[in-house]
Amino acid sequence: MTETTLTAEAFLAALWANQSDEELAKIGRYFKSGEGDYGEGDRFIGVRMGTVFALAKEHVLMPLDEIEKLLESDIHEARAGAVSIMAKQFTLKKTSQERRGELAALYLRRHDRINNWDLVDLGAPQIVGVWLRERDRSVLYDLARSQNLWERRTAMFATMAFARKGDLDDVFAIAEILVHDPQDLINKVVGGVLRETERTAPERLRAFLDRHADTMPRVALRYAIEHFSDAERAQWLKRGK
């Protein structure tokens, strides 16, 4: 693609060219966007996420200002495309460290537009987490204490990038903050990241669970112990609330 086609406008045109009423009808199975739901008011047009990601690959060299324009769209698939472009661009070998820093900064600065679970999951570990591996991580503690559901999800899911490297202090510290979160979408990611720690620090995971299993949300406990033996899972679940 040429520089003139790597624009938010071109990406949106490609989305509309792939719009499907049939796909739009399926979306309610995966996203709750009705009144009172976590995604209330989110607008979908009906484009398969596989298609969105393929378009993101085609537009991977989109300039930063055009990515931000795409983030500003009220169309969910456009914002998903923007975050997917960011993640793909971040991981390119030829992407400079300066640009990676700009992408991480854009994610955090425009978190108001990263406002559904899939958008967080596309970028939190791959952009924010990887960027912070060798840097100050205090921003994650601010996000973990946010009133905003999606910022809290970013805080926890970003630590997956640390967990995969066996760097666990911040993983457990953020999990301590969020272990009793009232939101199911936080409970699942807390449990999911804790599950990853079992590979490198099984006893540390069990010590965390020993402190919290009696009171933590059951879904978080289930996710965290998924790789345990059947017998051990049964023992932990007896303690879950």
C-alpha positions in Angstrom: 0.0 0.0 0.0 1.1 3.6 -0.6 1.2 6.3 2.0 -1.9 7.8 0.6 -3.9 4.6 1.2 -2.7 4.0 4.8 -5.3 6.3 6.2 -8.2 5.9 8.7 -10.6 6.9 5.8 -9.3 4.1 3.6 -9.5 1.6 6.5 -13.1 2.6 7.2 -14.0 2.2 3.5 -12.5 -1.3 3.5 -14.6 -2.1 6.6 -17.8 -1.0 5.0 -16.9 -3.1 1.9 -16.8 -6.1 4.1 -20.0 -5.3 6.2 -22.4 -8.2 6.6 -25.8 -8.2 8.2 -25.4 -11.8 9.0 -22.2 -11.1 10.9 -23.9 -8.2 12.7 -26.6 -10.6 14.0 -23.9 -12.8 15.5 -22.2 -10.1 17.4 -24.6 -10.1 20.4 -23.3 -13.6 21.3 -19.9 -12.1 22.1 -20.4 -8.5 23.1 -22.9 -7.0 25.5 -23.8 -3.6 24.2 -27.4 -3.3 25.4 -28.7 -0.8 28.0 -26.9 -1.3 31.3 -24.4 -3.7 29.8 -20.6 -3.1 30.0 -20.5 -2.1 26.3 -23.7 0.0 26.3 -23.8 2.2 23.3 -20.9 0.5 21.4 -21.7 0.5 17.7 -21.0 -2.5 15.5 -21.5 -2.7 11.8 -21.0 -6.4 11.2 -17.4 -7.2 10.1 -15.8 -10.5 11.0 -12.8 -10.0 13.3 -10.7 -12.2 11.1 -11.3 -9.7 8.3 -10.6 -6.8 10.6 -7.2 -8.3 11.5 -6.4 -9.0 7.9 -7.1 -5.4 7.1 -4.9 -4.4 10.0 -2.1 -6.4 8.5 -2.5 -4.6 5.2 -2.4 -1.2 7.0 0.3 -2.1 9.5 2.5 0.9 8.5 -0.3 3.4 9.1 1.1 6.7 10.6 0.4 7.4 14.2 -2.0 10.3 13.6 -4.1 8.2 11.3 -4.2 5.4 13.9 -5.5 7.9 16.4 -8.2 9.0 13.9 -9.3 5.4 13.6 -9.4 5.1 17.4 -11.8 8.1 17.4 -14.3 6.3 15.3 -17.6 5.3 16.9 -17.5 2.0 15.0 -16.2 -0.8 17.2 -14.5 -2.7 14.3 -12.6 0.5 13.4 -11.2 0.8 17.0 -10.4 -2.9 17.0 -8.5 -2.4 13.7 -6.6 0.6 15.2 -5.4 -1.4 18.2 -4.6 -4.4 16.0 -2.5 -2.1 13.7 -0.7 -0.8 16.8 0.1 -4.3 18.1 1.3 -5.5 14.7 3.3 -2.4 14.1 4.9 -2.6 17.6 6.1 -6.2 16.9 7.7 -5.5 13.5 11.5 -5.9 13.7 12.0 -2.7 11.8 9.9 -0.6 14.2 12.2 1.7 16.2 12.1 1.9 20.0 11.0 5.5 19.6 7.9 4.4 17.6 7.2 1.6 20.1 7.2 4.1 22.9 4.9 6.3 20.9 2.5 3.4 20.3 2.4 2.6 24.0 1.9 6.2 24.9 -1.0 6.4 22.4 -2.7 3.4 23.9 -2.5 4.9 27.4 -3.4 8.4 26.3 -6.4 7.3 24.4 -7.7 4.6 26.7 -11.0 6.4 26.5 -11.3 4.8 23.1 -10.1 1.4 24.2 -13.4 0.6 25.8 -14.3 -3.0 25.4 -12.7 -6.3 26.5 -11.4 -7.3 23.1 -9.7 -3.9 22.5 -7.9 -4.3 25.8 -6.9 -7.8 25.0 -5.5 -6.8 21.6 -3.1 -4.3 23.0 -2.5 -4.5 26.8 0.1 -7.4 26.8 1.4 -6.9 23.3 2.0 -3.2 23.6 1.9 -1.9 27.1 3.2 -5.0 28.9 6.1 -5.5 26.5 7.0 -1.8 26.5 7.1 -1.8 30.3 9.2 -4.9 30.8 12.4 -2.8 31.1 10.7 0.4 32.4 9.0 1.9 35.3 5.6 0.2 35.9 3.9 2.6 38.2 1.3 3.5 35.6 -0.1 0.0 36.0 -0.8 0.6 39.7 -2.7 3.8 38.8 -4.7 1.9 36.2 -5.4 -1.0 38.7 -7.0 1.5 41.1 -9.0 3.2 38.4 -12.8 3.4 38.5 -12.7 2.5 34.8 -13.3 -1.2 34.2 -11.1 -1.2 31.0 -8.2 0.5 32.6 -8.2 -2.1 35.4 -8.3 -4.9 32.8 -5.3 -3.3 31.1 -3.4 -3.1 34.4 -3.8 -6.9 35.0 -3.6 -8.1 31.4 -0.4 -6.1 30.7 1.4 -8.1 33.3 0.9 -11.2 31.2 4.0 -10.0 29.3 5.9 -10.1 32.6 4.5 -13.5 33.6 5.6 -15.1 30.3 9.2 -14.1 31.2 8.9 -15.4 34.8 9.0 -11.7 36.1 6.3 -12.0 38.7 6.6 -9.4 41.5 4.2 -6.9 39.7 2.0 -9.8 38.5 1.2 -10.7 42.1 1.1 -7.1 43.3 -1.5 -6.1 40.7 -3.5 -9.3 41.4 -3.5 -8.4 45.1 -5.2 -5.1 44.2 -7.8 -6.7 41.9 -8.4 -10.1 43.4 -11.7 -9.0 44.9 -12.9 -6.8 42.0 -16.7 -6.9 41.6 -16.5 -7.2 37.8 -16.5 -10.6 36.1 -14.3 -9.3 33.2 -11.6 -8.5 35.8 -12.0 -11.7 37.6 -11.4 -13.7 34.5 -8.2 -11.9 33.5 -6.9 -12.0 37.1 -7.3 -15.8 37.1 -5.9 -16.1 33.6 -2.7 -14.3 34.4 -2.3 -16.1 37.7 -2.6 -19.4 35.8 0.4 -18.4 33.7 2.6 -18.1 36.8 2.1 -21.8 37.5 4.8 -22.6 34.9 7.6 -20.8 36.7 6.5 -20.2 40.3 3.9 -22.9 41.3 4.6 -22.5 45.0 4.2 -18.8 44.8 0.9 -19.2 43.0 -0.3 -21.6 45.7 0.7 -19.2 48.5 -1.3 -16.5 46.8 -4.3 -18.8 46.5 -3.9 -19.9 50.1 -4.4 -16.3 51.2 -7.3 -15.6 48.9 -9.1 -18.8 47.9 -11.8 -18.5 50.6 -12.9 -15.0 49.4 -11.9 -14.4 45.8 -14.5 -14.7 43.1 -15.0 -18.3 42.0 -14.4 -17.6 38.3 -10.9 -16.2 39.1 -10.1 -19.2 41.2 -11.3 -21.6 38.5 -9.1 -19.9 35.9 -6.1 -19.8 38.2 -6.1 -23.5 39.0 -7.0 -24.7 35.5 -3.6 -26.5 35.1 -3.7 -28.2 38.4 -4.6 -31.9 38.7 -8.2 -32.9 39.0 -7.7 -33.8 42.7 -6.0 -30.6 43.6 -8.6 -28.5 41.7 -11.3 -30.1 43.7 -9.6 -29.3 47.0 -9.2 -25.6 46.0 -12.8 -25.3 44.8 -14.0 -26.5 48.2 -12.6 -23.3 49.6 -13.9 -21.0 46.9 -16.9 -18.8 47.8 
